[in-house]
Amino acid sequence: MTEQTETILVDGIHCLQCPPKIAAALGAVPGVTGGRTTLAGEVTVSYTGGEAVRGEIVTALAVAGFPLRTVGDLG
């Protein structure tokens, strides 16, 4: 499958402890191959598996306390 990279804007990032929580949430989603988080609420994530994995990423972030604002395709 082709790897996709997207930037997901989330709410709830307010300190330096948030990015590791996001990394843990993303790491639990099968198909996620990498990610980077800024304190401005930008989560850039790479994954394989298409729309199903994308949905799991959004759900994992929300459950971890970082609900989705918008999703923009970088590719």
C-alpha positions as CSV (number, residue, x, y, z in Angstrom):
1,M,0.0,0.0,0.0
2,T,1.0,3.6,-0.6
3,E,2.1,5.7,2.3
4,Q,0.2,8.9,2.8
5,T,1.2,11.9,4.9
6,E,-1.4,14.3,6.3
7,T,-1.4,17.2,8.7
8,I,-4.2,17.0,11.2
9,L,-5.0,20.1,13.3
10,V,-6.1,19.3,16.8
11,D,-7.3,21.1,19.9
12,G,-6.0,20.4,23.4
13,I,-2.2,20.8,23.0
14,H,-1.1,23.1,25.8
15,C,2.2,21.9,27.1
16,L,5.4,19.9,26.4
17,Q,3.8,16.7,27.8
18,C,1.1,16.7,25.0
19,P,3.3,15.6,22.1
20,P,4.4,12.4,23.8
21,K,0.8,11.5,24.5
22,I,0.0,12.1,20.9
23,A,2.9,9.9,19.8
24,A,1.7,7.1,22.1
25,A,-1.9,7.4,20.7
26,L,-0.6,7.3,17.1
27,G,1.8,4.4,17.9
28,A,-1.2,2.3,18.9
29,V,-2.8,2.6,15.5
30,P,-1.8,-0.2,13.1
31,G,-0.5,1.3,9.8
32,V,1.0,4.5,11.3
33,T,4.6,4.7,10.2
34,G,5.6,8.1,11.7
35,G,4.4,11.3,13.2
36,R,5.4,14.8,14.4
37,T,3.5,17.2,16.6
38,T,3.9,20.9,17.1
39,L,2.7,22.9,20.1
40,A,0.6,24.9,17.6
41,G,-1.7,21.9,17.3
42,E,-0.4,20.4,14.0
43,V,0.0,16.7,13.9
44,T,1.8,15.4,10.8
45,V,1.3,11.7,10.4
46,S,2.4,9.1,7.9
47,Y,0.4,5.9,7.4
48,T,-0.6,3.1,5.1
49,G,-4.0,1.6,4.9
50,G,-6.2,4.4,3.4
51,E,-9.4,5.8,4.8
52,A,-9.8,3.1,7.4
53,V,-6.5,4.0,9.1
54,R,-7.2,7.7,8.8
55,G,-10.4,7.2,10.7
56,E,-8.6,5.2,13.4
57,I,-6.0,8.0,13.7
58,V,-8.7,10.7,14.2
59,T,-10.5,8.4,16.8
60,A,-7.2,7.7,18.7
61,L,-6.4,11.4,18.9
62,A,-9.8,12.3,20.2
63,V,-9.8,9.5,22.8
64,A,-6.4,10.8,24.0
65,G,-7.9,14.2,24.5
66,F,-6.9,15.9,21.2
67,P,-10.1,16.3,19.1
68,L,-9.9,17.1,15.4
69,R,-10.1,20.6,14.0
70,T,-9.6,20.0,10.3
71,V,-7.7,17.6,8.1
72,G,-5.6,18.8,5.2
73,D,-3.8,16.5,2.7
74,L,-0.2,17.3,2.2
75,G,0.2,15.1,-0.8
